[in-house]
């Protein structure tokens, strides 16, 4: 990424735990998991990727070597939770989760919280601010990945209210981190893709 951009800044690394954790952030580009993983180095990470990406042999090769695993977004199944928990416990990997599930949604889901609870690790919020078009990565425009303070997940039973509260903590953290990086920042997704996903019921 140094060759591609050369103007990347990682902030808040003092907030990163010594052990594994679930790294969460708003999903703004298809490459933000790469920058999150680079920012969190030397720890290695696994992450979920929609199963359609694994149909291309070259992309599948990249994803497998990045510890990604396929997820059927229409019918997720128990592997969505079991696979990352297993990665944390058996492989000592961190896990990158985008709670919204889509680059065009702000609807936080409880998967990240459940993974953190079962694996008994904290949640670390992070934010990517930078180019949203791949061509802009080569223009040396500033990219910032900033980590917030860890969010502890209770080890006891989590009811709907507790899950919602942690979801709110995540969203508040994203908003606060965005303002810390740039008080005037406003994320504007690709309008056409946003409308297409909204018409398909993928975003609200």
N, CA and C atoms as a LAMMPS dump frame, in Angstrom:
ITEM: TIMESTEP
0
ITEM: NUMBER OF ATOMS
612
ITEM: BOX BOUNDS ff ff ff
-5.0000000000000000e+02 5.0000000000000000e+02
-5.0000000000000000e+02 5.0000000000000000e+02
-5.0000000000000000e+02 5.0000000000000000e+02
ITEM: ATOMS id mol type element x y z
1 1 1 N 0.818 -1.204 0
2 1 2 C 0 0 0
3 1 3 C 0.856 1.261 0
4 2 1 N 2.114 1.123 0.463
5 2 2 C 3.016 2.255 0.42
6 2 3 C 3.287 2.662 -1.02
7 3 1 N 3.414 1.658 -1.901
8 3 2 C 3.657 1.952 -3.305
9 3 3 C 2.426 2.549 -3.967
10 4 1 N 1.236 2.122 -3.526
11 4 2 C 0.007 2.608 -4.139
12 4 3 C -0.328 4.014 -3.682
13 5 1 N -0.19 4.257 -2.351
14 5 2 C -0.631 5.543 -1.823
15 5 3 C 0.51 6.361 -1.232
16 6 1 N 1.173 5.845 -0.216
17 6 2 C 2.3 6.553 0.378
18 6 3 C 1.91 7.705 1.281
19 7 1 N 0.607 7.85 1.571
20 7 2 C 0.16 8.937 2.458
21 7 3 C -0.865 8.379 3.441
22 8 1 N -0.494 7.257 4.071
23 8 2 C -1.401 6.559 4.977
24 8 3 C -0.96 6.774 6.422
25 9 1 N -1.943 7.047 7.284
26 9 2 C -1.649 7.358 8.687
27 9 3 C -2.493 6.462 9.588
28 10 1 N -1.844 5.832 10.566
29 10 2 C -2.523 4.975 11.527
30 10 3 C -2.478 5.655 12.892
31 11 1 N -3.655 5.875 13.472
32 11 2 C -3.762 6.619 14.721
33 11 3 C -4.489 5.785 15.776
34 12 1 N -4.161 6.034 17.035
35 12 2 C -4.848 5.363 18.129
36 12 3 C -4.399 3.941 18.373
37 13 1 N -3.219 3.551 17.897
38 13 2 C -2.757 2.168 18.074
39 13 3 C -2.524 1.82 19.547
40 14 1 N -2.389 2.853 20.37
41 14 2 C -2.236 2.59 21.802
42 14 3 C -3.494 1.983 22.408
43 15 1 N -4.621 2.053 21.674
44 15 2 C -5.88 1.472 22.15
45 15 3 C -5.989 -0.025 21.866
46 16 1 N -5.066 -0.563 21.093
47 16 2 C -5.175 -1.967 20.697
48 16 3 C -4.758 -2.89 21.836
49 17 1 N -5.598 -3.889 22.154
50 17 2 C -5.246 -4.867 23.203
51 17 3 C -4.051 -5.721 22.792
52 18 1 N -3.411 -6.337 23.776
53 18 2 C -2.294 -7.227 23.488
54 18 3 C -2.76 -8.525 22.841
55 19 1 N -3.928 -9.001 23.255
56 19 2 C -4.458 -10.246 22.709
57 19 3 C -5.391 -9.992 21.536
58 20 1 N -6.015 -11.052 21.012
59 20 2 C -6.939 -10.905 19.883
60 20 3 C -8.182 -10.118 20.266
61 21 1 N -8.862 -9.604 19.266
62 21 2 C -10.061 -8.793 19.484
63 21 3 C -10.884 -8.782 18.207
64 22 1 N -12.106 -8.298 18.308
65 22 2 C -12.963 -8.125 17.137
66 22 3 C -12.873 -6.659 16.724
67 23 1 N -12.347 -6.422 15.549
68 23 2 C -12.204 -5.067 15.024
69 23 3 C -13.433 -4.733 14.196
70 24 1 N -14.142 -3.677 14.556
71 24 2 C -15.366 -3.304 13.846
72 24 3 C -15.214 -1.902 13.26
73 25 1 N -15.873 -1.689 12.146
74 25 2 C -15.837 -0.365 11.53
75 25 3 C -16.934 -0.23 10.497
76 26 1 N -17.259 0.992 10.111
77 26 2 C -18.206 1.202 9.007
78 26 3 C -17.554 0.779 7.692
79 27 1 N -18.308 0.087 6.852
80 27 2 C -17.773 -0.477 5.6
81 27 3 C -17.937 0.544 4.49
82 28 1 N -16.839 1.204 4.099
83 28 2 C -16.921 2.314 3.161
84 28 3 C -16.328 2.008 1.789
85 29 1 N -15.413 1.062 1.71
86 29 2 C -14.83 0.664 0.432
87 29 3 C -14.598 -0.843 0.476
88 30 1 N -14.311 -1.436 -0.684
89 30 2 C -14.032 -2.875 -0.675
90 30 3 C -12.624 -3.149 -0.162
91 31 1 N -11.771 -2.117 -0.091
92 31 2 C -10.394 -2.345 0.369
93 31 3 C -10.163 -1.908 1.811
94 32 1 N -11.175 -1.385 2.506
95 32 2 C -10.904 -0.951 3.875
96 32 3 C -10.499 -2.099 4.812
97 33 1 N -10.925 -3.368 4.587
98 33 2 C -10.39 -4.424 5.451
99 33 3 C -8.879 -4.58 5.313
100 34 1 N -8.345 -4.293 4.117
101 34 2 C -6.893 -4.382 3.917
102 34 3 C -6.189 -3.319 4.765
103 35 1 N -6.71 -2.098 4.742
104 35 2 C -6.1 -1.027 5.527
105 35 3 C -6.273 -1.258 7.025
106 36 1 N -7.418 -1.81 7.431
107 36 2 C -7.607 -2.14 8.841
108 36 3 C -6.571 -3.175 9.29
109 37 1 N -6.366 -4.2 8.452
110 37 2 C -5.412 -5.252 8.796
111 37 3 C -3.987 -4.703 8.861
112 38 1 N -3.629 -3.838 7.919
113 38 2 C -2.3 -3.23 7.93
114 38 3 C -2.123 -2.341 9.157
115 39 1 N -3.176 -1.618 9.501
116 39 2 C -3.101 -0.725 10.659
117 39 3 C -2.927 -1.502 11.951
118 40 1 N -3.528 -2.688 12.032
119 40 2 C -3.465 -3.489 13.244
120 40 3 C -2.259 -4.405 13.321
121 41 1 N -1.387 -4.396 12.294
122 41 2 C -0.191 -5.242 12.301
123 41 3 C 0.686 -4.905 13.506
124 42 1 N 1.383 -5.904 14.054
125 42 2 C 1.69 -7.214 13.462
126 42 3 C 0.637 -8.303 13.681
127 43 1 N -0.448 -8.004 14.395
128 43 2 C -1.484 -9.017 14.556
129 43 3 C -2.095 -9.338 13.198
130 44 1 N -2.399 -10.612 12.986
131 44 2 C -3.064 -11.037 11.76
132 44 3 C -4.562 -11.137 11.994
133 45 1 N -5.331 -10.96 10.91
134 45 2 C -6.786 -10.906 11.019
135 45 3 C -7.456 -11.841 10.014
136 46 1 N -8.623 -12.314 10.406
137 46 2 C -9.521 -12.982 9.488
138 46 3 C -10.735 -12.093 9.31
139 47 1 N -11.481 -12.312 8.243
140 47 2 C -12.685 -11.512 8.039
141 47 3 C -13.665 -12.245 7.138
142 48 1 N -14.908 -11.814 7.219
143 48 2 C -15.962 -12.388 6.395
144 48 3 C -15.977 -11.716 5.024
145 49 1 N -16.304 -12.484 3.999
146 49 2 C -16.463 -11.925 2.654
147 49 3 C -17.647 -12.622 1.988
148 50 1 N -18.415 -11.88 1.225
149 50 2 C -19.578 -12.495 0.585
150 50 3 C -19.12 -13.602 -0.36
151 51 1 N -19.868 -14.691 -0.358
152 51 2 C -19.421 -15.898 -1.05
153 51 3 C -19.254 -15.707 -2.554
154 52 1 N -19.945 -14.716 -3.129
155 52 2 C -19.816 -14.47 -4.566
156 52 3 C -18.383 -14.138 -4.961
157 53 1 N -17.637 -13.514 -4.036
158 53 2 C -16.259 -13.139 -4.35
159 53 3 C -15.369 -14.352 -4.551
160 54 1 N -15.752 -15.487 -3.955
161 54 2 C -14.931 -16.695 -4.04
162 54 3 C -15.137 -17.426 -5.372
163 55 1 N -16.051 -16.939 -6.205
164 55 2 C -16.275 -17.562 -7.51
165 55 3 C -15.135 -17.273 -8.482
166 56 1 N -14.447 -16.156 -8.263
167 56 2 C -13.308 -15.806 -9.099
168 56 3 C -12.046 -16.427 -8.496
169 57 1 N -11.331 -17.239 -9.249
170 57 2 C -10.199 -17.998 -8.694
171 57 3 C -9.113 -17.091 -8.139
172 58 1 N -8.857 -15.961 -8.831
173 58 2 C -7.787 -15.074 -8.388
174 58 3 C -8.16 -14.367 -7.09
175 59 1 N -9.394 -13.851 -7.04
176 59 2 C -9.851 -13.187 -5.819
177 59 3 C -9.94 -14.197 -4.682
178 60 1 N -10.398 -15.431 -5.012
179 60 2 C -10.48 -16.478 -3.987
180 60 3 C -9.098 -16.761 -3.403
181 61 1 N -8.088 -16.828 -4.251
182 61 2 C -6.725 -17.08 -3.777
183 61 3 C -6.273 -15.988 -2.815
184 62 1 N -6.553 -14.728 -3.166
185 62 2 C -6.183 -13.6 -2.309
186 62 3 C -6.934 -13.688 -0.983
187 63 1 N -8.236 -13.942 -1.061
188 63 2 C -9.056 -13.965 0.151
189 63 3 C -8.627 -15.087 1.097
190 64 1 N -8.365 -16.254 0.549
191 64 2 C -7.95 -17.386 1.387
192 64 3 C -6.63 -17.076 2.093
193 65 1 N -5.711 -16.438 1.386
194 65 2 C -4.421 -16.094 1.988
195 65 3 C -4.539 -14.92 2.955
196 66 1 N -5.674 -14.235 2.922
197 66 2 C -5.932 -13.163 3.89
198 66 3 C -6.82 -13.656 5.035
199 67 1 N -6.994 -14.984 5.128
200 67 2 C -7.782 -15.619 6.18
201 67 3 C -9.265 -15.229 6.096
202 68 1 N -9.748 -14.956 4.899
203 68 2 C -11.171 -14.655 4.728
204 68 3 C -11.957 -15.954 4.598
205 69 1 N -13.219 -15.909 4.956
206 69 2 C -14.082 -17.072 4.783
207 69 3 C -15.413 -16.614 4.199
208 70 1 N -16.034 -17.454 3.343
209 70 2 C -17.24 -17.045 2.62
210 70 3 C -18.489 -17.027 3.498
211 71 1 N -19.369 -16.088 3.212
212 71 2 C -20.639 -15.972 3.917
213 71 3 C -21.752 -15.758 2.898
214 72 1 N -22.804 -16.55 3.032
215 72 2 C -24.008 -16.372 2.224
216 72 3 C -24.861 -15.319 2.92
217 73 1 N -24.887 -14.117 2.373
218 73 2 C -25.577 -13.017 3.056
219 73 3 C -27.085 -13.233 3.116
220 74 1 N -27.628 -13.992 2.148
221 74 2 C -29.066 -14.247 2.163
222 74 3 C -29.434 -15.285 3.222
223 75 1 N -28.557 -16.283 3.391
224 75 2 C -28.781 -17.339 4.39
225 75 3 C -27.479 -17.573 5.156
226 76 1 N -27.17 -16.714 6.113
227 76 2 C -25.859 -16.74 6.782
228 76 3 C -25.51 -18.065 7.439
229 77 1 N -26.4 -18.637 8.238
230 77 2 C -26.103 -19.896 8.905
231 77 3 C -25.181 -19.715 10.097
232 78 1 N -25.047 -20.77 10.915
233 78 2 C -24.247 -20.694 12.146
234 78 3 C -22.756 -20.506 11.91
235 79 1 N -22.256 -20.833 10.713
236 79 2 C -20.818 -20.701 10.45
237 79 3 C -20.364 -19.247 10.515
238 80 1 N -21.291 -18.314 10.311
239 80 2 C -20.953 -16.892 10.373
240 80 3 C -20.405 -16.534 11.749
241 81 1 N -20.881 -17.222 12.772
242 81 2 C -20.407 -16.983 14.137
243 81 3 C -19.314 -17.984 14.513
244 82 1 N -19.517 -19.261 14.172
245 82 2 C -18.587 -20.308 14.601
246 82 3 C -17.197 -20.154 13.988
247 83 1 N -17.134 -19.82 12.7
248 83 2 C -15.838 -19.727 12.023
249 83 3 C -14.939 -18.655 12.638
250 84 1 N -15.419 -17.418 12.826
251 84 2 C -14.533 -16.412 13.433
252 84 3 C -14.182 -16.708 14.89
253 85 1 N -15.106 -17.298 15.644
254 85 2 C -14.794 -17.661 17.03
255 85 3 C -13.678 -18.697 17.047
256 86 1 N -13.751 -19.638 16.133
257 86 2 C -12.713 -20.668 16.025
258 86 3 C -11.37 -20.048 15.631
259 87 1 N -11.393 -19.071 14.729
260 87 2 C -10.157 -18.392 14.317
261 87 3 C -9.498 -17.68 15.503
262 88 1 N -10.309 -17.054 16.335
263 88 2 C -9.78 -16.337 17.492
264 88 3 C -9.18 -17.315 18.491
265 89 1 N -9.927 -18.371 18.801
266 89 2 C -9.495 -19.305 19.842
267 89 3 C -8.357 -20.217 19.394
268 90 1 N -8.427 -20.723 18.154
269 90 2 C -7.441 -21.711 17.704
270 90 3 C -6.225 -21.097 17.017
271 91 1 N -6.448 -19.986 16.296
272 91 2 C -5.372 -19.41 15.488
273 91 3 C -4.845 -18.092 16.028
274 92 1 N -5.44 -17.606 17.121
275 92 2 C -5.007 -16.349 17.737
276 92 3 C -5.114 -15.179 16.755
277 93 1 N -6.1 -15.242 15.884
278 93 2 C -6.306 -14.158 14.926
279 93 3 C -7.26 -13.115 15.496
280 94 1 N -7.085 -11.872 15.071
281 94 2 C -8.137 -10.893 15.271
282 94 3 C -9.168 -11.094 14.174
283 95 1 N -10.364 -10.576 14.355
284 95 2 C -11.422 -10.715 13.353
285 95 3 C -11.934 -9.329 12.98
286 96 1 N -12.01 -9.066 11.683
287 96 2 C -12.565 -7.805 11.187
288 96 3 C -14.018 -8.029 10.812
289 97 1 N -14.905 -7.245 11.406
290 97 2 C -16.333 -7.369 11.139
291 97 3 C -16.897 -5.989 10.817
292 98 1 N -17.687 -5.924 9.763
293 98 2 C -18.395 -4.689 9.448
294 98 3 C -19.844 -4.881 9.884
295 99 1 N -20.221 -4.31 11.03
296 99 2 C -21.544 -4.585 11.597
297 99 3 C -22.703 -4.251 10.678
298 100 1 N -22.515 -3.29 9.77
299 100 2 C -23.606 -2.925 8.875
300 100 3 C -23.828 -3.993 7.82
301 101 1 N -22.786 -4.762 7.504
302 101 2 C -22.891 -5.799 6.484
303 101 3 C -22.811 -5.269 5.073
304 102 1 N -23.052 -3.986 4.873
305 102 2 C -23.064 -3.376 3.552
306 102 3 C -22.364 -2.036 3.606
307 103 1 N -21.75 -1.641 2.487
308 103 2 C -21.089 -0.339 2.452
309 103 3 C -22.101 0.795 2.441
310 104 1 N -23.385 0.465 2.235
311 104 2 C -24.387 1.518 2.089
312 104 3 C -25.438 1.481 3.18
313 105 1 N -25.12 0.845 4.293
314 105 2 C -26.079 0.722 5.383
315 105 3 C -25.474 1.173 6.701
316 106 1 N -26.291 1.796 7.548
317 106 2 C -25.868 2.171 8.893
318 106 3 C -26.544 1.291 9.942
319 107 1 N -27.192 0.217 9.491
320 107 2 C -27.945 -0.649 10.388
321 107 3 C -27.005 -1.649 11.055
322 108 1 N -26.627 -1.382 12.313
323 108 2 C -25.685 -2.249 13.015
324 108 3 C -26.339 -3.576 13.397
325 109 1 N -25.627 -4.646 13.168
326 109 2 C -26.137 -5.971 13.503
327 109 3 C -25.355 -6.538 14.678
328 110 1 N -25.903 -7.598 15.289
329 110 2 C -25.326 -8.107 16.528
330 110 3 C -24.25 -9.161 16.362
331 111 1 N -23.865 -9.503 15.126
332 111 2 C -22.89 -10.565 14.912
333 111 3 C -21.561 -10.303 15.588
334 112 1 N -21.062 -9.082 15.473
335 112 2 C -19.772 -8.74 16.077
336 112 3 C -19.817 -8.914 17.589
337 113 1 N -20.923 -8.502 18.18
338 113 2 C -21.076 -8.622 19.631
339 113 3 C -21.101 -10.08 20.057
340 114 1 N -21.829 -10.905 19.319
341 114 2 C -21.929 -12.321 19.662
342 114 3 C -20.579 -13.025 19.507
343 115 1 N -19.843 -12.689 18.441
344 115 2 C -18.518 -13.28 18.238
345 115 3 C -17.601 -12.922 19.41
346 116 1 N -17.596 -11.634 19.778
347 116 2 C -16.741 -11.178 20.882
348 116 3 C -17.118 -11.857 22.192
349 117 1 N -18.418 -12.037 22.423
350 117 2 C -18.879 -12.668 23.663
351 117 3 C -18.414 -14.126 23.736
352 118 1 N -18.637 -14.88 22.658
353 118 2 C -18.297 -16.305 22.655
354 118 3 C -16.783 -16.527 22.704
355 119 1 N -16.036 -15.615 22.08
356 119 2 C -14.584 -15.748 22.071
357 119 3 C -13.939 -15.105 23.297
358 120 1 N -14.757 -14.376 24.065
359 120 2 C -14.294 -13.701 25.281
360 120 3 C -13.174 -12.706 24.983
361 121 1 N -13.434 -11.861 23.981
362 121 2 C -12.479 -10.809 23.598
363 121 3 C -13.226 -9.487 23.491
364 122 1 N -12.508 -8.36 23.558
365 122 2 C -13.171 -7.064 23.418
366 122 3 C -13.45 -6.703 21.965
367 123 1 N -14.245 -5.684 21.78
368 123 2 C -14.52 -5.096 20.472
369 123 3 C -13.72 -3.802 20.365
370 124 1 N -13.03 -3.62 19.251
371 124 2 C -12.284 -2.376 19.032
372 124 3 C -12.878 -1.655 17.827
373 125 1 N -13.431 -0.451 18.018
374 125 2 C -13.973 0.308 16.89
375 125 3 C -12.863 0.999 16.106
376 126 1 N -13.024 1.071 14.798
377 126 2 C -12.044 1.733 13.94
378 126 3 C -12.768 2.406 12.789
379 127 1 N -12.131 3.392 12.214
380 127 2 C -12.727 4.142 11.108
381 127 3 C -11.685 4.363 10.016
382 128 1 N -12.12 4.18 8.773
383 128 2 C -11.303 4.523 7.596
384 128 3 C -11.83 5.815 7.008
385 129 1 N -10.943 6.766 6.805
386 129 2 C -11.262 7.966 6.047
387 129 3 C -10.232 8.095 4.936
388 130 1 N -10.706 8.206 3.719
389 130 2 C -9.791 8.313 2.59
390 130 3 C -10.544 8.155 1.286
391 131 1 N -9.819 7.931 0.196
392 131 2 C -10.454 7.781 -1.115
393 131 3 C -11.47 6.658 -1.133
394 132 1 N -12.559 6.884 -1.852
395 132 2 C -13.604 5.873 -1.98
396 132 3 C -13.609 5.244 -3.37
397 133 1 N -12.79 5.805 -4.274
398 133 2 C -12.624 5.232 -5.603
399 133 3 C -11.205 4.699 -5.724
400 134 1 N -11.071 3.505 -6.325
401 134 2 C -9.765 2.865 -6.398
402 134 3 C -8.743 3.74 -7.109
403 135 1 N -9.162 4.44 -8.157
404 135 2 C -8.234 5.286 -8.912
405 135 3 C -7.643 6.389 -8.045
406 136 1 N -8.391 6.801 -7.02
407 136 2 C -7.914 7.881 -6.159
408 136 3 C -6.808 7.429 -5.207
409 137 1 N -6.66 6.108 -5.041
410 137 2 C -5.609 5.602 -4.156
411 137 3 C -4.225 5.968 -4.671
412 138 1 N -4.104 6.172 -5.975
413 138 2 C -2.804 6.447 -6.578
414 138 3 C -2.459 7.936 -6.581
415 139 1 N -3.349 8.76 -6.057
416 139 2 C -3.151 10.211 -6.099
417 139 3 C -2.527 10.758 -4.823
418 140 1 N -2.121 9.864 -3.924
419 140 2 C -1.478 10.239 -2.658
420 140 3 C -2.387 11.11 -1.78
421 141 1 N -3.693 10.918 -1.916
422 141 2 C -4.608 11.605 -1.012
423 141 3 C -4.524 10.938 0.36
424 142 1 N -4.636 11.733 1.391
425 142 2 C -4.453 11.217 2.749
426 142 3 C -5.46 10.118 3.077
427 143 1 N -4.949 9.045 3.671
428 143 2 C -5.772 7.964 4.216
429 143 3 C -5.476 7.876 5.708
430 144 1 N -6.531 7.833 6.498
431 144 2 C -6.365 7.705 7.943
432 144 3 C -7.197 6.54 8.45
433 145 1 N -6.557 5.673 9.218
434 145 2 C -7.268 4.639 9.967
435 145 3 C -7.01 4.936 11.435
436 146 1 N -8.07 5.13 12.185
437 146 2 C -7.927 5.469 13.6
438 146 3 C -8.707 4.467 14.452
439 147 1 N -8.081 4.018 15.529
440 147 2 C -8.704 3.083 16.452
441 147 3 C -9.259 3.821 17.671
442 148 1 N -10.426 3.383 18.128
443 148 2 C -11.009 3.918 19.342
444 148 3 C -10.726 3.003 20.525
445 149 1 N -11.255 3.366 21.672
446 149 2 C -11.043 2.57 22.87
447 149 3 C -11.868 1.276 22.813
448 150 1 N -11.327 0.179 23.339
449 150 2 C -12.035 -1.107 23.306
450 150 3 C -13.376 -1.04 24.032
451 151 1 N -14.309 -1.817 23.525
452 151 2 C -15.636 -1.956 24.138
453 151 3 C -15.71 -3.343 24.761
454 152 1 N -15.92 -3.402 26.063
455 152 2 C -16.015 -4.688 26.751
456 152 3 C -17.4 -5.292 26.537
457 153 1 N -17.436 -6.59 26.282
458 153 2 C -18.705 -7.308 26.092
459 153 3 C -18.957 -8.164 27.33
460 154 1 N -20.105 -8.012 27.981
461 154 2 C -20.405 -8.809 29.187
462 154 3 C -20.347 -10.304 28.888
463 155 1 N -19.877 -11.072 29.857
464 155 2 C -19.768 -12.52 29.662
465 155 3 C -21.082 -13.242 29.947
466 156 1 N -22.004 -12.577 30.64
467 156 2 C -23.288 -13.196 30.956
468 156 3 C -24.238 -13.171 29.778
469 157 1 N -25.492 -13.494 30.041
470 157 2 C -26.5 -13.539 28.998
471 157 3 C -26.737 -12.156 28.417
472 158 1 N -26.838 -12.085 27.096
473 158 2 C -27.097 -10.821 26.422
474 158 3 C -28.508 -10.845 25.849
475 159 1 N -29.373 -10.008 26.394
476 159 2 C -30.715 -9.914 25.827
477 159 3 C -30.716 -8.86 24.725
478 160 1 N -31.879 -8.635 24.125
479 160 2 C -31.982 -7.702 23.006
480 160 3 C -31.556 -6.292 23.409
481 161 1 N -31.912 -5.896 24.616
482 161 2 C -31.583 -4.545 25.091
483 161 3 C -30.072 -4.376 25.221
484 162 1 N -29.398 -5.413 25.753
485 162 2 C -27.943 -5.344 25.915
486 162 3 C -27.245 -5.323 24.56
487 163 1 N -27.747 -6.129 23.612
488 163 2 C -27.171 -6.143 22.261
489 163 3 C -27.336 -4.778 21.606
490 164 1 N -28.525 -4.188 21.779
491 164 2 C -28.777 -2.881 21.187
492 164 3 C -27.87 -1.817 21.794
493 165 1 N -27.625 -1.927 23.09
494 165 2 C -26.774 -0.949 23.768
495 165 3 C -25.338 -1.007 23.236
496 166 1 N -24.832 -2.212 23.02
497 166 2 C -23.481 -2.343 22.482
498 166 3 C -23.435 -1.826 21.045
499 167 1 N -24.506 -2.074 20.288
500 167 2 C -24.589 -1.528 18.938
501 167 3 C -24.529 -0.011 18.944
502 168 1 N -25.207 0.6 19.912
503 168 2 C -25.175 2.058 20.041
504 168 3 C -23.778 2.54 20.417
505 169 1 N -23.096 1.783 21.278
506 169 2 C -21.729 2.139 21.647
507 169 3 C -20.82 2.142 20.418
508 170 1 N -21.016 1.141 19.558
509 170 2 C -20.218 1.081 18.342
510 170 3 C -20.469 2.292 17.452
511 171 1 N -21.751 2.614 17.236
512 171 2 C -22.072 3.732 16.365
513 171 3 C -21.568 5.046 16.94
514 172 1 N -21.71 5.228 18.25
515 172 2 C -21.2 6.443 18.889
516 172 3 C -19.683 6.528 18.734
517 173 1 N -19.016 5.37 18.841
518 173 2 C -17.564 5.352 18.678
519 173 3 C -17.174 5.737 17.253
520 174 1 N -17.883 5.182 16.252
521 174 2 C -17.584 5.535 14.859
522 174 3 C -17.738 7.038 14.646
523 175 1 N -18.828 7.593 15.147
524 175 2 C -19.092 9.029 14.975
525 175 3 C -18.008 9.864 15.641
526 176 1 N -17.614 9.453 16.851
527 176 2 C -16.596 10.204 17.592
528 176 3 C -15.24 10.132 16.89
529 177 1 N -14.881 8.952 16.387
530 177 2 C -13.595 8.787 15.709
531 177 3 C -13.57 9.603 14.426
532 178 1 N -14.681 9.578 13.68
533 178 2 C -14.76 10.39 12.459
534 178 3 C -14.484 11.859 12.773
535 179 1 N -15.074 12.361 13.841
536 179 2 C -14.89 13.769 14.212
537 179 3 C -13.474 14.047 14.684
538 180 1 N -12.855 13.059 15.349
539 180 2 C -11.474 13.237 15.802
540 180 3 C -10.519 13.344 14.615
541 181 1 N -10.794 12.582 13.567
542 181 2 C -9.953 12.646 12.376
543 181 3 C -10.202 13.943 11.618
544 182 1 N -11.478 14.22 11.377
545 182 2 C -11.862 15.413 10.609
546 182 3 C -13.263 15.845 11.039
547 183 1 N -13.383 16.939 11.768
548 183 2 C -14.703 17.398 12.255
549 183 3 C -15.7 17.67 11.135
550 184 1 N -15.203 17.895 9.921
551 184 2 C -16.095 18.224 8.801
552 184 3 C -16.382 17.018 7.902
553 185 1 N -15.915 15.844 8.305
554 185 2 C -16.079 14.672 7.45
555 185 3 C -17.539 14.245 7.347
556 186 1 N -17.946 13.877 6.139
557 186 2 C -19.272 13.304 5.919
558 186 3 C -19.14 12.222 4.856
559 187 1 N -19.546 11.009 5.221
560 187 2 C -19.453 9.894 4.285
561 187 3 C -20.617 9.928 3.309
562 188 1 N -20.292 9.943 2.017
563 188 2 C -21.314 9.929 0.969
564 188 3 C -21.066 8.703 0.102
565 189 1 N -21.918 7.677 0.192
566 189 2 C -21.697 6.451 -0.582
567 189 3 C -22.029 6.667 -2.052
568 190 1 N -21.646 5.686 -2.871
569 190 2 C -22.005 5.701 -4.281
570 190 3 C -23.522 5.683 -4.405
571 191 1 N -24.08 6.752 -4.939
572 191 2 C -25.532 6.923 -4.959
573 191 3 C -26.239 5.815 -5.736
574 192 1 N -25.695 5.443 -6.888
575 192 2 C -26.354 4.437 -7.717
576 192 3 C -26.373 3.08 -7.025
577 193 1 N -25.237 2.693 -6.426
578 193 2 C -25.181 1.405 -5.741
579 193 3 C -26.052 1.423 -4.496
580 194 1 N -26.079 2.55 -3.837
581 194 2 C -26.921 2.672 -2.642
582 194 3 C -28.393 2.454 -3.005
583 195 1 N -28.854 3.105 -4.065
584 195 2 C -30.25 2.963 -4.475
585 195 3 C -30.546 1.542 -4.939
586 196 1 N -29.574 0.915 -5.609
587 196 2 C -29.772 -0.453 -6.077
588 196 3 C -29.928 -1.4 -4.894
589 197 1 N -29.066 -1.265 -3.888
590 197 2 C -29.167 -2.132 -2.715
591 197 3 C -30.434 -1.836 -1.932
592 198 1 N -30.839 -0.567 -1.903
593 198 2 C -32.06 -0.218 -1.189
594 198 3 C -33.27 -0.848 -1.868
595 199 1 N -33.291 -0.837 -3.193
596 199 2 C -34.405 -1.447 -3.932
597 199 3 C -34.442 -2.961 -3.744
598 200 1 N -33.282 -3.568 -3.499
599 200 2 C -33.204 -5.014 -3.28
600 200 3 C -33.47 -5.379 -1.826
601 201 1 N -33.717 -4.367 -0.985
602 201 2 C -34.005 -4.615 0.42
603 201 3 C -32.784 -4.878 1.265
604 202 1 N -31.584 -4.597 0.736
605 202 2 C -30.358 -4.847 1.498
606 202 3 C -30.048 -3.722 2.472
607 203 1 N -30.577 -2.532 2.214
608 203 2 C -30.405 -1.412 3.139
609 203 3 C -31.763 -0.784 3.378
610 204 1 N -31.869 -0.057 4.509
611 204 2 C -33.129 0.569 4.853
612 204 3 C -33.023 2.073 4.789
